[in-house]
Structure formats: structure tokens, C-alpha cells
Amino acid sequence: MIRALVFDVGETLIDETRIWSRWADRLGVSRFTMLGVLGAMAALDRPYDDAFQLVRPGLDPYAEIEAWRLDEPASLRENFDADDLYPDARPGLAALREAGYQLIIAGNQPPQAYDALVAMDLPVDAVHTSAGWGVSKPHPEFFAKVAAVAGREPGEILYVGDRMDNDVLPARAAGMRTALFRRGPWGHLHAGRPEAAVADVIIDDLLQLATLLSEGRVDGARP
């Protein structure tokens, strides 16, 4: 029976459009180009870091982030804040919490993302990041930590994310239930692939997930 829901961050709760648009401005390419190249990386199953090399060959993204911080110390730069939450994120989480589920945020994020997420005061029980844990998805240890912080058996956890490779497949291998978010470039591409059928459910927003769970349309959905 599902008792806990664990959420990825980027393109699950956070809309990354502004982040990538600022990167385009920083690197001196059009926003259309940056977003198009990023989509191509998703389609080709290449890491998003490769997008930087295509638009600026030889770029060291980490050195660029540090230079950007010095140039614009007061700007968001590569970071996010509450304005980047998807519109359904807060009400969807609230509905799921009202239904009695334990809610946890745990995704691949840099150190500063923890404070940004906590500052949003979302209706969740805990926030964790890969930087805080020292391990990233899709490593099995990440999902072992998910189960440990939830204090649940893996089969009692529904992991919600937008990617098959980083979210659905490794969470399923860890014994968890999975929801694939059809959102963002990876989410839309991965939801259209035959292997997406292994996800317990494919969703378009969190309010839809709350409805599906309340109606018992995900097996073992009651908290």
C-alpha cells in the first residue's frame, strides 16, 4: 500500500524555463537555441551538460557559474525560487497531504537548492538533495536513502519524476512504485516511449495524481 510520495524537483515541481533562459542570455545565444539544443539532448539521451558544449565549445560550466556569481551577485543566475514553482505544485501537494500521505522532496540538486526549497514552505514533511546526501540519481544508494528517510518499505513509496532513466527505472529497481510526470522535454519524450508502460501511472499534474490516488486508480493507493 502506498503511504509515502517522494518528488523529484526539476520539471516535477520546478519549471526550469527561466533558468535555461538566463543561461542562454549569459552564453550569448538566443533562448530558442538554448531550449532547442536542450530538447535535442533529451531526445538523444545525452546529459544536459552536453548542451553547454554545443552552444559554447570548451565551456567549463562550473567556472562559468563562479564567474556569473561574481558578475551578478544579486541575481538568481542558475538558481530558482518560489516564482518557478509550477502552478499545480503547491495545491497538488496540499491535496496529497490532506489525503494523509507522507510527502518528501528528494532530487538531484546543488547545495543551494535545499535552502531555496525550504524557503518556499511547501506542505511537505522533508526536503533532501543529492548534494546533501553525497549521492545522485540514478545510483541505487540514492533510492536506499529515500526509503531510509521515509522510514518505509520501498513498496510503500511512490516516486514521482519526469525521467525514465533517472527516476522511474531506478526507483522501480529499488522496489518502489513510480509515477512518470509528462512535463518538460524529458517527461514528454519519455512518456511517449514503449518502456514508459512500466510506470505505475503517467501524470500531467499533481492535482491529477491526487485524484487518481483518491479514486484508487493506482493500485494500493490508500495511505
C-alpha positions, 0 to 999 in steps of 0.5 A: 500500500502506498503511504509515502510520495517522494518528488523529484524537483526539476520539471516535477515541481520546478519549471526550469524555463527561466533558468535555461533562459538566463543561461542562454542570455549569459552564453550569448545565444538566443533562448530558442537555441538554448531550449532547442539544443536542450530538447535535442539532448533529451531526445538523444539521451545525452546529459544536459551538460552536453548542451553547454558544449554545443552552444559554447565549445570548451565551456567549463560550466562550473567556472562559468557559474563562479564567474556569473556569481561574481558578475551578478551577485544579486541575481538568481543566475542558475538558481530558482525560487518560489516564482518557478514553482509550477502552478499545480505544485503547491495545491497538488501537494496540499491535496496529497497531504490532506489525503494523509500521505507522507510527502518528501522532496528528494532530487538531484540538486546543488547545495543551494537548492535545499535552502531555496526549497525550504524557503518556499514552505511547501506542505511537505514533511522533508526536503533532501538533495543529492548534494546533501546526501553525497549521492545522485540519481540514478545510483541505487544508494540514492533510492536506499536513502529515500526509503531510509528517510521515509522510514518505509518499505520501498513498496510503500513509496511512490516516486514521482519524476519526469525521467525514465532513466533517472527516476522511474527505472531506478526507483522501480529497481529499488522496489518502489512504485513510480509515477512518470510526470509528462512535463518538460522535454524529458517527461514528454519524450519519455512518456511517449516511449514503449518502456514508459508502460512500466510506470505505475501511472503517467501524470500531467499534474499533481492535482491529477495524481491526487485524484487518481490516488483518491479514486484508487486508480493506482493500485494500493493507493490508500495511505 
